[in-house]
């Protein structure tokens, strides 16, 4: 249910690298959840989908990122 994908910083698409400058997307898909207080006396199952996006930053002290022409 947990999915981690990296995208190249130059916009070329999915990559397997977690190199500095790349974009990381962490998502949880179809996680089954029950509400705390059931509605109308019945507990309905909900499927939860969430995602978070961040930029992979370089380690402190490493050289600056290259810029593409």
PDB file with one MODEL, atoms N, CA, C and O in Angstrom:
MODEL        1
ATOM      1  N   UNK A   1       0.804  -1.192   0.000  1.00  0.00           N
ATOM      2  CA  UNK A   1       0.000   0.000   0.000  1.00  0.00           C
ATOM      3  C   UNK A   1       0.854   1.265   0.000  1.00  0.00           C
ATOM      4  O   UNK A   1       0.381   2.332  -0.394  1.00  0.00           O
ATOM      5  N   UNK A   2       2.113   1.153   0.441  1.00  0.00           N
ATOM      6  CA  UNK A   2       3.018   2.312   0.457  1.00  0.00           C
ATOM      7  C   UNK A   2       3.856   2.270  -0.809  1.00  0.00           C
ATOM      8  O   UNK A   2       4.431   1.238  -1.154  1.00  0.00           O
ATOM      9  N   UNK A   3       3.919   3.402  -1.493  1.00  0.00           N
ATOM     10  CA  UNK A   3       4.645   3.481  -2.759  1.00  0.00           C
ATOM     11  C   UNK A   3       5.601   4.672  -2.703  1.00  0.00           C
ATOM     12  O   UNK A   3       5.212   5.762  -2.284  1.00  0.00           O
ATOM     13  N   UNK A   4       6.841   4.465  -3.121  1.00  0.00           N
ATOM     14  CA  UNK A   4       7.840   5.532  -3.168  1.00  0.00           C
ATOM     15  C   UNK A   4       8.344   5.633  -4.598  1.00  0.00           C
ATOM     16  O   UNK A   4       8.802   4.644  -5.170  1.00  0.00           O
ATOM     17  N   UNK A   5       8.260   6.827  -5.179  1.00  0.00           N
ATOM     18  CA  UNK A   5       8.744   7.054  -6.540  1.00  0.00           C
ATOM     19  C   UNK A   5       9.655   8.272  -6.555  1.00  0.00           C
ATOM     20  O   UNK A   5       9.440   9.241  -5.828  1.00  0.00           O
ATOM     21  N   UNK A   6      10.673   8.201  -7.398  1.00  0.00           N
ATOM     22  CA  UNK A   6      11.583   9.321  -7.606  1.00  0.00           C
ATOM     23  C   UNK A   6      11.405   9.827  -9.029  1.00  0.00           C
ATOM     24  O   UNK A   6      11.264   9.037  -9.962  1.00  0.00           O
ATOM     25  N   UNK A   7      11.411  11.129  -9.191  1.00  0.00           N
ATOM     26  CA  UNK A   7      11.312  11.754 -10.502  1.00  0.00           C
ATOM     27  C   UNK A   7      12.547  12.607 -10.729  1.00  0.00           C
ATOM     28  O   UNK A   7      13.013  13.295  -9.820  1.00  0.00           O
ATOM     29  N   UNK A   8      13.075  12.560 -11.944  1.00  0.00           N
ATOM     30  CA  UNK A   8      14.277  13.315 -12.292  1.00  0.00           C
ATOM     31  C   UNK A   8      14.011  14.814 -12.204  1.00  0.00           C
ATOM     32  O   UNK A   8      12.925  15.284 -12.544  1.00  0.00           O
ATOM     33  N   UNK A   9      15.005  15.549 -11.749  1.00  0.00           N
ATOM     34  CA  UNK A   9      14.848  16.994 -11.573  1.00  0.00           C
ATOM     35  C   UNK A   9      14.727  17.735 -12.903  1.00  0.00           C
ATOM     36  O   UNK A   9      14.229  18.860 -12.941  1.00  0.00           O
ATOM     37  N   UNK A  10      15.177  17.115 -13.991  1.00  0.00           N
ATOM     38  CA  UNK A  10      15.085  17.775 -15.298  1.00  0.00           C
ATOM     39  C   UNK A  10      13.743  17.529 -15.985  1.00  0.00           C
ATOM     40  O   UNK A  10      13.537  17.990 -17.108  1.00  0.00           O
ATOM     41  N   UNK A  11      12.820  16.804 -15.323  1.00  0.00           N
ATOM     42  CA  UNK A  11      11.487  16.588 -15.875  1.00  0.00           C
ATOM     43  C   UNK A  11      11.375  15.453 -16.863  1.00  0.00           C
ATOM     44  O   UNK A  11      10.360  15.338 -17.549  1.00  0.00           O
ATOM     45  N   UNK A  12      12.403  14.598 -16.959  1.00  0.00           N
ATOM     46  CA  UNK A  12      12.363  13.507 -17.934  1.00  0.00           C
ATOM     47  C   UNK A  12      11.527  12.320 -17.474  1.00  0.00           C
ATOM     48  O   UNK A  12      11.289  11.408 -18.266  1.00  0.00           O
ATOM     49  N   UNK A  13      11.077  12.300 -16.231  1.00  0.00           N
ATOM     50  CA  UNK A  13      10.195  11.237 -15.769  1.00  0.00           C
ATOM     51  C   UNK A  13      10.743  10.477 -14.586  1.00  0.00           C
ATOM     52  O   UNK A  13      11.621  10.954 -13.867  1.00  0.00           O
ATOM     53  N   UNK A  14      10.202   9.270 -14.394  1.00  0.00           N
ATOM     54  CA  UNK A  14      10.551   8.430 -13.247  1.00  0.00           C
ATOM     55  C   UNK A  14      11.997   7.965 -13.351  1.00  0.00           C
ATOM     56  O   UNK A  14      12.476   7.629 -14.434  1.00  0.00           O
ATOM     57  N   UNK A  15      12.691   7.950 -12.210  1.00  0.00           N
ATOM     58  CA  UNK A  15      14.059   7.468 -12.136  1.00  0.00           C
ATOM     59  C   UNK A  15      14.196   6.579 -10.907  1.00  0.00           C
ATOM     60  O   UNK A  15      13.355   6.629 -10.009  1.00  0.00           O
ATOM     61  N   UNK A  16      15.234   5.776 -10.858  1.00  0.00           N
ATOM     62  CA  UNK A  16      15.481   4.912  -9.701  1.00  0.00           C
ATOM     63  C   UNK A  16      16.437   5.570  -8.716  1.00  0.00           C
ATOM     64  O   UNK A  16      16.802   4.964  -7.709  1.00  0.00           O
ATOM     65  N   UNK A  17      16.843   6.796  -8.994  1.00  0.00           N
ATOM     66  CA  UNK A  17      17.867   7.464  -8.200  1.00  0.00           C
ATOM     67  C   UNK A  17      17.266   8.428  -7.188  1.00  0.00           C
ATOM     68  O   UNK A  17      16.340   9.176  -7.500  1.00  0.00           O
ATOM     69  N   UNK A  18      17.801   8.401  -5.973  1.00  0.00           N
ATOM     70  CA  UNK A  18      17.409   9.393  -4.968  1.00  0.00           C
ATOM     71  C   UNK A  18      18.467  10.482  -4.875  1.00  0.00           C
ATOM     72  O   UNK A  18      18.750  10.983  -3.787  1.00  0.00           O
ATOM     73  N   UNK A  19      19.050  10.850  -6.005  1.00  0.00           N
ATOM     74  CA  UNK A  19      20.099  11.866  -6.064  1.00  0.00           C
ATOM     75  C   UNK A  19      19.545  13.234  -5.674  1.00  0.00           C
ATOM     76  O   UNK A  19      18.353  13.506  -5.824  1.00  0.00           O
ATOM     77  N   UNK A  20      20.429  14.081  -5.175  1.00  0.00           N
ATOM     78  CA  UNK A  20      20.043  15.437  -4.788  1.00  0.00           C
ATOM     79  C   UNK A  20      19.422  16.167  -5.971  1.00  0.00           C
ATOM     80  O   UNK A  20      19.914  16.086  -7.096  1.00  0.00           O
ATOM     81  N   UNK A  21      18.342  16.875  -5.701  1.00  0.00           N
ATOM     82  CA  UNK A  21      17.640  17.621  -6.740  1.00  0.00           C
ATOM     83  C   UNK A  21      16.440  16.881  -7.308  1.00  0.00           C
ATOM     84  O   UNK A  21      15.544  17.507  -7.873  1.00  0.00           O
ATOM     85  N   UNK A  22      16.405  15.566  -7.171  1.00  0.00           N
ATOM     86  CA  UNK A  22      15.266  14.804  -7.665  1.00  0.00           C
ATOM     87  C   UNK A  22      14.053  15.022  -6.771  1.00  0.00           C
ATOM     88  O   UNK A  22      14.174  15.487  -5.638  1.00  0.00           O
ATOM     89  N   UNK A  23      12.903  14.685  -7.290  1.00  0.00           N
ATOM     90  CA  UNK A  23      11.642  14.822  -6.569  1.00  0.00           C
ATOM     91  C   UNK A  23      11.221  13.442  -6.067  1.00  0.00           C
ATOM     92  O   UNK A  23      11.276  12.466  -6.814  1.00  0.00           O
ATOM     93  N   UNK A  24      10.799  13.358  -4.797  1.00  0.00           N
ATOM     94  CA  UNK A  24      10.327  12.103  -4.216  1.00  0.00           C
ATOM     95  C   UNK A  24       8.837  12.237  -3.916  1.00  0.00           C
ATOM     96  O   UNK A  24       8.378  13.249  -3.385  1.00  0.00           O
ATOM     97  N   UNK A  25       8.090  11.183  -4.273  1.00  0.00           N
ATOM     98  CA  UNK A  25       6.662  11.121  -3.983  1.00  0.00           C
ATOM     99  C   UNK A  25       6.425   9.865  -3.149  1.00  0.00           C
ATOM    100  O   UNK A  25       6.692   8.753  -3.605  1.00  0.00           O
ATOM    101  N   UNK A  26       5.924  10.043  -1.928  1.00  0.00           N
ATOM    102  CA  UNK A  26       5.572   8.922  -1.055  1.00  0.00           C
ATOM    103  C   UNK A  26       4.053   8.905  -0.968  1.00  0.00           C
ATOM    104  O   UNK A  26       3.437   9.908  -0.605  1.00  0.00           O
ATOM    105  N   UNK A  27       3.446   7.764  -1.301  1.00  0.00           N
ATOM    106  CA  UNK A  27       1.987   7.687  -1.283  1.00  0.00           C
ATOM    107  C   UNK A  27       1.515   6.411  -0.597  1.00  0.00           C
ATOM    108  O   UNK A  27       2.207   5.393  -0.581  1.00  0.00           O
ATOM    109  N   UNK A  28       0.334   6.499  -0.040  1.00  0.00           N
ATOM    110  CA  UNK A  28      -0.369   5.356   0.533  1.00  0.00           C
ATOM    111  C   UNK A  28      -1.663   5.238  -0.260  1.00  0.00           C
ATOM    112  O   UNK A  28      -2.440   6.190  -0.337  1.00  0.00           O
ATOM    113  N   UNK A  29      -1.892   4.065  -0.849  1.00  0.00           N
ATOM    114  CA  UNK A  29      -3.030   3.876  -1.747  1.00  0.00           C
ATOM    115  C   UNK A  29      -3.945   2.788  -1.204  1.00  0.00           C
ATOM    116  O   UNK A  29      -3.493   1.705  -0.831  1.00  0.00           O
ATOM    117  N   UNK A  30      -5.232   3.093  -1.167  1.00  0.00           N
ATOM    118  CA  UNK A  30      -6.283   2.151  -0.764  1.00  0.00           C
ATOM    119  C   UNK A  30      -6.068   1.569   0.633  1.00  0.00           C
ATOM    120  O   UNK A  30      -6.209   0.363   0.833  1.00  0.00           O
ATOM    121  N   UNK A  31      -5.728   2.421   1.594  1.00  0.00           N
ATOM    122  CA  UNK A  31      -5.588   1.982   2.980  1.00  0.00           C
ATOM    123  C   UNK A  31      -6.983   1.887   3.596  1.00  0.00           C
ATOM    124  O   UNK A  31      -7.699   2.888   3.636  1.00  0.00           O
ATOM    125  N   UNK A  32      -7.386   0.705   4.078  1.00  0.00           N
ATOM    126  CA  UNK A  32      -8.736   0.581   4.641  1.00  0.00           C
ATOM    127  C   UNK A  32      -8.810   1.232   6.020  1.00  0.00           C
ATOM    128  O   UNK A  32      -7.949   1.006   6.869  1.00  0.00           O
ATOM    129  N   UNK A  33      -9.843   2.039   6.232  1.00  0.00           N
ATOM    130  CA  UNK A  33     -10.009   2.727   7.507  1.00  0.00           C
ATOM    131  C   UNK A  33     -11.473   2.697   7.920  1.00  0.00           C
ATOM    132  O   UNK A  33     -12.373   2.718   7.079  1.00  0.00           O
ATOM    133  N   UNK A  34     -11.691   2.648   9.205  1.00  0.00           N
ATOM    134  CA  UNK A  34     -13.035   2.721   9.762  1.00  0.00           C
ATOM    135  C   UNK A  34     -13.196   4.053  10.481  1.00  0.00           C
ATOM    136  O   UNK A  34     -12.259   4.515  11.133  1.00  0.00           O
ATOM    137  N   UNK A  35     -14.350   4.672  10.377  1.00  0.00           N
ATOM    138  CA  UNK A  35     -14.561   5.920  11.105  1.00  0.00           C
ATOM    139  C   UNK A  35     -14.611   5.671  12.610  1.00  0.00           C
ATOM    140  O   UNK A  35     -14.941   4.568  13.047  1.00  0.00           O
ATOM    141  N   UNK A  36     -14.289   6.681  13.396  1.00  0.00           N
ATOM    142  CA  UNK A  36     -14.319   6.562  14.854  1.00  0.00           C
ATOM    143  C   UNK A  36     -15.763   6.389  15.343  1.00  0.00           C
ATOM    144  O   UNK A  36     -16.029   5.568  16.221  1.00  0.00           O
ATOM    145  N   UNK A  37     -16.679   7.154  14.780  1.00  0.00           N
ATOM    146  CA  UNK A  37     -18.099   7.057  15.137  1.00  0.00           C
ATOM    147  C   UNK A  37     -18.871   6.618  13.894  1.00  0.00           C
ATOM    148  O   UNK A  37     -19.002   7.399  12.952  1.00  0.00           O
ATOM    149  N   UNK A  38     -19.381   5.398  13.870  1.00  0.00           N
ATOM    150  CA  UNK A  38     -20.111   4.933  12.686  1.00  0.00           C
ATOM    151  C   UNK A  38     -21.350   5.781  12.417  1.00  0.00           C
ATOM    152  O   UNK A  38     -22.036   6.209  13.344  1.00  0.00           O
ATOM    153  N   UNK A  39     -21.620   6.013  11.164  1.00  0.00           N
ATOM    154  CA  UNK A  39     -22.792   6.774  10.758  1.00  0.00           C
ATOM    155  C   UNK A  39     -23.996   5.846  10.648  1.00  0.00           C
ATOM    156  O   UNK A  39     -23.886   4.743  10.111  1.00  0.00           O
ATOM    157  N   UNK A  40     -25.116   6.277  11.143  1.00  0.00           N
ATOM    158  CA  UNK A  40     -26.376   5.541  11.023  1.00  0.00           C
ATOM    159  C   UNK A  40     -26.279   4.137  11.618  1.00  0.00           C
ATOM    160  O   UNK A  40     -26.961   3.226  11.148  1.00  0.00           O
ATOM    161  N   UNK A  41     -25.444   3.945  12.645  1.00  0.00           N
ATOM    162  CA  UNK A  41     -25.366   2.670  13.334  1.00  0.00           C
ATOM    163  C   UNK A  41     -24.581   1.587  12.610  1.00  0.00           C
ATOM    164  O   UNK A  41     -24.486   0.466  13.109  1.00  0.00           O
ATOM    165  N   UNK A  42     -24.024   1.889  11.461  1.00  0.00           N
ATOM    166  CA  UNK A  42     -23.245   0.900  10.704  1.00  0.00           C
ATOM    167  C   UNK A  42     -21.851   1.455  10.442  1.00  0.00           C
ATOM    168  O   UNK A  42     -21.682   2.648  10.187  1.00  0.00           O
ATOM    169  N   UNK A  43     -20.878   0.596  10.506  1.00  0.00           N
ATOM    170  CA  UNK A  43     -19.502   1.013  10.218  1.00  0.00           C
ATOM    171  C   UNK A  43     -19.223   0.791   8.732  1.00  0.00           C
ATOM    172  O   UNK A  43     -19.241  -0.346   8.258  1.00  0.00           O
ATOM    173  N   UNK A  44     -18.969   1.852   8.012  1.00  0.00           N
ATOM    174  CA  UNK A  44     -18.635   1.771   6.595  1.00  0.00           C
ATOM    175  C   UNK A  44     -17.123   1.806   6.449  1.00  0.00           C
ATOM    176  O   UNK A  44     -16.439   2.550   7.152  1.00  0.00           O
ATOM    177  N   UNK A  45     -16.611   1.009   5.545  1.00  0.00           N
ATOM    178  CA  UNK A  45     -15.177   1.020   5.271  1.00  0.00           C
ATOM    179  C   UNK A  45     -14.865   2.148   4.298  1.00  0.00           C
ATOM    180  O   UNK A  45     -15.587   2.369   3.326  1.00  0.00           O
ATOM    181  N   UNK A  46     -13.796   2.843   4.573  1.00  0.00           N
ATOM    182  CA  UNK A  46     -13.312   3.890   3.682  1.00  0.00           C
ATOM    183  C   UNK A  46     -11.939   3.485   3.188  1.00  0.00           C
ATOM    184  O   UNK A  46     -11.159   2.885   3.927  1.00  0.00           O
ATOM    185  N   UNK A  47     -11.644   3.807   1.954  1.00  0.00           N
ATOM    186  CA  UNK A  47     -10.304   3.603   1.414  1.00  0.00           C
ATOM    187  C   UNK A  47      -9.635   4.969   1.343  1.00  0.00           C
ATOM    188  O   UNK A  47     -10.135   5.886   0.691  1.00  0.00           O
ATOM    189  N   UNK A  48      -8.502   5.091   2.020  1.00  0.00           N
ATOM    190  CA  UNK A  48      -7.805   6.364   2.127  1.00  0.00           C
ATOM    191  C   UNK A  48      -6.631   6.384   1.148  1.00  0.00           C
ATOM    192  O   UNK A  48      -5.863   5.426   1.064  1.00  0.00           O
ATOM    193  N   UNK A  49      -6.504   7.480   0.414  1.00  0.00           N
ATOM    194  CA  UNK A  49      -5.384   7.702  -0.498  1.00  0.00           C
ATOM    195  C   UNK A  49      -4.733   9.030  -0.135  1.00  0.00           C
ATOM    196  O   UNK A  49      -5.402  10.063  -0.103  1.00  0.00           O
ATOM    197  N   UNK A  50      -3.434   9.007   0.137  1.00  0.00           N
ATOM    198  CA  UNK A  50      -2.694  10.232   0.458  1.00  0.00           C
ATOM    199  C   UNK A  50      -1.343  10.206  -0.251  1.00  0.00           C
ATOM    200  O   UNK A  50      -0.833   9.142  -0.600  1.00  0.00           O
ATOM    201  N   UNK A  51      -0.772  11.392  -0.457  1.00  0.00           N
ATOM    202  CA  UNK A  51       0.550  11.486  -1.075  1.00  0.00           C
ATOM    203  C   UNK A  51       1.270  12.718  -0.541  1.00  0.00           C
ATOM    204  O   UNK A  51       0.642  13.721  -0.201  1.00  0.00           O
ATOM    205  N   UNK A  52       2.592  12.627  -0.474  1.00  0.00           N
ATOM    206  CA  UNK A  52       3.440  13.753  -0.069  1.00  0.00           C
ATOM    207  C   UNK A  52       4.573  13.880  -1.085  1.00  0.00           C
ATOM    208  O   UNK A  52       5.124  12.877  -1.540  1.00  0.00           O
ATOM    209  N   UNK A  53       4.910  15.100  -1.431  1.00  0.00           N
ATOM    210  CA  UNK A  53       5.947  15.374  -2.429  1.00  0.00           C
ATOM    211  C   UNK A  53       7.010  16.254  -1.797  1.00  0.00           C
ATOM    212  O   UNK A  53       6.695  17.185  -1.056  1.00  0.00           O
ATOM    213  N   UNK A  54       8.280  15.956  -2.093  1.00  0.00           N
ATOM    214  CA  UNK A  54       9.379  16.767  -1.565  1.00  0.00           C
ATOM    215  C   UNK A  54      10.551  16.695  -2.530  1.00  0.00           C
ATOM    216  O   UNK A  54      10.625  15.806  -3.379  1.00  0.00           O
ATOM    217  N   UNK A  55      11.448  17.632  -2.387  1.00  0.00           N
ATOM    218  CA  UNK A  55      12.666  17.663  -3.191  1.00  0.00           C
ATOM    219  C   UNK A  55      13.798  17.065  -2.363  1.00  0.00           C
ATOM    220  O   UNK A  55      13.958  17.412  -1.193  1.00  0.00           O
ATOM    221  N   UNK A  56      14.580  16.176  -2.956  1.00  0.00           N
ATOM    222  CA  UNK A  56      15.717  15.566  -2.268  1.00  0.00           C
ATOM    223  C   UNK A  56      16.840  16.613  -2.225  1.00  0.00           C
ATOM    224  O   UNK A  56      17.319  17.070  -3.262  1.00  0.00           O
ATOM    225  N   UNK A  57      17.239  16.973  -1.023  1.00  0.00           N
ATOM    226  CA  UNK A  57      18.286  17.985  -0.837  1.00  0.00           C
ATOM    227  C   UNK A  57      19.639  17.295  -0.665  1.00  0.00           C
ATOM    228  O   UNK A  57      19.697  16.161  -0.190  1.00  0.00           O
ATOM    229  N   UNK A  58      20.732  17.970  -1.047  1.00  0.00           N
ATOM    230  CA  UNK A  58      22.068  17.394  -0.864  1.00  0.00           C
ATOM    231  C   UNK A  58      22.458  17.378   0.613  1.00  0.00           C
ATOM    232  O   UNK A  58      21.915  18.138   1.415  1.00  0.00           O
ATOM    233  N   UNK A  59      23.395  16.515   0.960  1.00  0.00           N
ATOM    234  CA  UNK A  59      23.919  16.491   2.317  1.00  0.00           C
ATOM    235  C   UNK A  59      24.711  17.767   2.575  1.00  0.00           C
ATOM    236  O   UNK A  59      25.324  18.297   1.649  1.00  0.00           O
ATOM    237  N   UNK A  60      24.717  18.278   3.813  1.00  0.00           N
ATOM    238  CA  UNK A  60      25.507  19.473   4.116  1.00  0.00           C
ATOM    239  C   UNK A  60      26.987  19.239   3.788  1.00  0.00           C
ATOM    240  O   UNK A  60      27.543  18.185   4.096  1.00  0.00           O
ATOM    241  N   UNK A  61      27.596  20.216   3.171  1.00  0.00           N
ATOM    242  CA  UNK A  61      29.006  20.128   2.818  1.00  0.00           C
ATOM    243  C   UNK A  61      29.271  19.509   1.461  1.00  0.00           C
ATOM    244  O   UNK A  61      30.419  19.488   1.017  1.00  0.00           O
ATOM    245  N   UNK A  62      28.238  18.999   0.779  1.00  0.00           N
ATOM    246  CA  UNK A  62      28.458  18.429  -0.543  1.00  0.00           C
ATOM    247  C   UNK A  62      28.463  19.563  -1.589  1.00  0.00           C
ATOM    248  O   UNK A  62      27.944  20.649  -1.328  1.00  0.00           O
ATOM    249  N   UNK A  63      29.040  19.312  -2.748  1.00  0.00           N
ATOM    250  CA  UNK A  63      29.125  20.358  -3.758  1.00  0.00           C
ATOM    251  C   UNK A  63      27.724  20.778  -4.245  1.00  0.00           C
ATOM    252  O   UNK A  63      26.780  19.993  -4.158  1.00  0.00           O
ATOM    253  N   UNK A  64      27.592  21.990  -4.746  1.00  0.00           N
ATOM    254  CA  UNK A  64      26.279  22.457  -5.218  1.00  0.00           C
ATOM    255  C   UNK A  64      25.809  21.644  -6.420  1.00  0.00           C
ATOM    256  O   UNK A  64      26.616  21.044  -7.129  1.00  0.00           O
ATOM    257  N   UNK A  65      24.504  21.631  -6.639  1.00  0.00           N
ATOM    258  CA  UNK A  65      23.913  20.905  -7.766  1.00  0.00           C
ATOM    259  C   UNK A  65      24.306  21.550  -9.086  1.00  0.00           C
ATOM    260  O   UNK A  65      24.468  22.766  -9.180  1.00  0.00           O
ATOM    261  N   UNK A  66      24.457  20.701 -10.112  1.00  0.00           N
ATOM    262  CA  UNK A  66      24.701  21.225 -11.459  1.00  0.00           C
ATOM    263  C   UNK A  66      23.420  21.835 -11.997  1.00  0.00           C
ATOM    264  O   UNK A  66      22.328  21.346 -11.708  1.00  0.00           O
ATOM    265  N   UNK A  67      23.541  22.874 -12.758  1.00  0.00           N
ATOM    266  CA  UNK A  67      22.383  23.416 -13.446  1.00  0.00           C
ATOM    267  C   UNK A  67      22.462  23.016 -14.905  1.00  0.00           C
ATOM    268  O   UNK A  67      23.532  23.058 -15.512  1.00  0.00           O
ATOM    269  N   UNK A  68      21.331  22.630 -15.466  1.00  0.00           N
ATOM    270  CA  UNK A  68      21.315  22.219 -16.863  1.00  0.00           C
ATOM    271  C   UNK A  68      21.241  23.440 -17.765  1.00  0.00           C
ATOM    272  O   UNK A  68      20.594  24.431 -17.426  1.00  0.00           O
ATOM    273  N   UNK A  69      21.908  23.370 -18.918  1.00  0.00           N
ATOM    274  CA  UNK A  69      21.889  24.531 -19.824  1.00  0.00           C
ATOM    275  C   UNK A  69      20.540  24.755 -20.448  1.00  0.00           C
ATOM    276  O   UNK A  69      20.369  25.690 -21.230  1.00  0.00           O
TER     277      UNK A  69
ENDMDL
END
